[in-house]
Amino acid sequence: MRSHIITPVLSALWWTIYLVVPVAGWGFCDGLPLAPLEAAALAGVWWLGAFKLLPGTRVAAVAVAIKLAALFLIVPHGFAATYYANAAFAPPHESALHFRNSTLTRTDALLAFGGPGRPDLPLHFFNDFTRFNFYQRGDPDRRSLPFSVAWQGFVLVEDGEREQAFYLTGSAVAAELLLDGSSVLRLNPGAGSVSAAAFYPKGWRRLEVRVAGQQGAARDFEAGMVTAGQDAPLGQVPVFAAPITRLAMRVDRAARVLSVTGDAALLLLLTGLCVRRARHLVVSIPARHAVLALGWFAAVGEALWYAWPFAGRVVIQLGGDDPLTYETQARDIVLNGPLMLMGGTAGHAEAFYYQPLYSYVLALMHGLFGEDLFGVVFVQRLLLFATLICVWWLSDRLFGARTARCSLAVALVFLYLVVDQLSVEPWARRLWTETVFVPLIAAWTCAVVAVAASPGLRAGVIAGLAGGLAVLSRSTVVLALAIVPLLLAAARRRLRHPWQPVALMIVTAGAVVSMATVRNWVASGTFVPLTTSFAVNLYLGNTPPGSVPVHAVTEHRFYEWFARDDRTRIAVEFARHEPREFARNLGRKALYALGFFEPLVTGAGVSVALMVTWIAALAGVIIGLRDAEAWAARLLPLAVSASLFAAVVLIFPSHARLILPIYVMLLPYAAVTLERVTRPWFASWS
């Protein structure tokens, strides 16, 4: 049985290695970072692996060996590029995520940036809140900060001596092109375009291009030569970091042709297998499995289409906002290691303030797909579909197949459509921790429901891993970890060892969460279990009137261990000295979380969609609990939702993205109501 599982997994891993090996070929499989077509191929590999349709591990191993051998045959192409965050080429130069070199930033294959069909100038390093967090009145516009770039490369001129025409174009930049150290032409800001001819002798020629843009300058730029009367950007003719022998060049050409052939063969193989399997699924496996498999197949295509516009684009995040912080932290993780010291040293850096997991997930996505947001949006869009599958699975497991079908309709509307200006759908384009938290909390709820009926211990470990990751993505899930075990014990009361998997789940979750504690201790030298943001958020959500007194830490023993932070103590004093006003404040926040925005935010109105969802879910809970045998298991998603609701009400429901996760776990209950309402119609139709 294990061999049937291990073999396709190993085969998928081999083909994954083939895709990510960084060989600079001409095919679509050029290695890390993964381009859109490579991402689609990677998704296809694992989709085929799930149905045991990939070529065997031997074929994959041979393909990987050939590609690794190409590492010693292919000579990297492209201009050596050094980027600066100023317009004066002043050190230090900036770093890129996929290029480890102390003197360069990256290599650029083609000197043509901006405009339709062309990538942006890769100025991703401006997403750094430690240096460029401009958002106050009078601050520079972060979308058009000054920059400068120097490119250098060698081109082999194989024909005789001749005059060669060169050109530079750019609407608002200053640029210069040099041939063998001598200036050929200069472009002044606003000139638009310049061209000139230069003596172009046979042999190796060194080309240098320098471009600079002041604050506010547009970032379209192209440097090239005129060949047969046509403009051709520099890089179309192979460019090398240094002169090489003619033999090395011939080997390089042959290896690249082989790379193109192998990549094309792999693409055709994957496409053919996917189409063949898709046809086979319709007629050979149970309908529900076929729908699930074809749904994933369609979701990958939809996510690829959704994320494609972000390929090659530079998205500068807003200053003073969470996405800029997450992007900065992710870049620091990729460039400097997992401790995320942010320029500090071990023992003197800061403990986690924001939720830690998303920065690491974002770093992983950038590590796989590159510095643009294509890979991030692609994965986050797929995670949205994974959430839909979790809702469907919960509904099927707890309430049956008919409710599961209704849950698909409910989840599609809630997750993919914009309703009442509140929607999960745009999240895939945002750098928010909720894009990871929502699928994780859904997956953890599925794992918990599986534990409720599982006689073994493995389900407890899986649930613990999912729960620990969910806590790392949103620390308030700790409340759910305190409630869920009690319901699990009630659901497992008839099994031989009701508490063992539950205890194992808690221990495993604690071990996962402790990674953040260990990191905080190593990085900052202080004991911080998870993050330091609790006090700030608690204070923001429970700011008292000025008449509430604030006592020192030494005046109450309670404060010594819980409220040493001034902001936490202020919120506690609010509850102690003004309990009625504190309760009214909690009530306003509760109404806000239920869709009644007006009591908390004047002029915000109401959300009919949220109210319909929780009312339908409440009716579904009443209908679903008529089965006395399964009441504890059926309450598990509700317990998770209720814990999220309590955490949001206690702290600060300041954004819709903090509220919507509450409702994802209510969707199975809303599907119960929908199934009951539509049952007569389906009965008459059938």
Salt bridges, closest charged atoms under 4 A:
GLU94 OE1 - ARG131 NH2 2.79
ASP108 OD1 - ARG106 NE 2.78
ASP120 OD2 - ARG313 NE 3.15
ASP128 OD2 - ARG131 NE 3.12
ASP141 OD1 - ARG143 NE 3.22
GLU158 OE1 - ARG246 NH1 3.40
GLU158 OE2 - ARG253 NH2 3.48
ASP159 OD2 - ARG162 NE 2.97
GLU176 OE2 - ARG186 NH2 3.18
ASP180 OD2 - ARG205 NE 2.63
GLU208 OE2 - ARG206 NH1 2.30
GLU222 OE1 - ARG118 NH1 2.38
ASP252 OD2 - HIS77 NE2 3.06
ASP252 OD1 - ARG256 NE 2.95
GLU302 OE2 - ARG381 NH2 2.80
ASP322 OD2 - ARG657 NH2 3.19
GLU327 OE1 - HIS366 NE2 2.95
GLU371 OE1 - ARG106 NH1 3.81
GLU371 OE2 - ARG331 NH1 2.65
ASP396 OD2 - ARG288 NH2 2.65
GLU425 OE2 - ARG381 NH1 3.29
GLU425 OE2 - ARG429 NH1 3.69
GLU434 OE2 - ARG474 NH2 2.19
GLU434 OE1 - ARG657 NH1 2.99
GLU555 OE1 - HIS551 NE2 3.97
GLU560 OE1 - ARG564 NH1 2.72
ASP565 OD2 - ARG567 NH2 3.25
ASP566 OD1 - ARG569 NH2 2.48
GLU573 OE2 - HIS551 ND1 2.74
GLU573 OE1 - ARG576 NH1 2.99
GLU573 OE1 - HIS577 NE2 2.89
GLU581 OE1 - ARG584 NH2 3.04
GLU581 OE2 - ARG588 NH2 3.42
ASP627 OD2 - ARG634 NH2 3.86
GLU629 OE1 - ARG494 NH2 3.09
GLU675 OE2 - ARG402 NE 3.53
GLU675 OE1 - ARG679 NH2 3.04
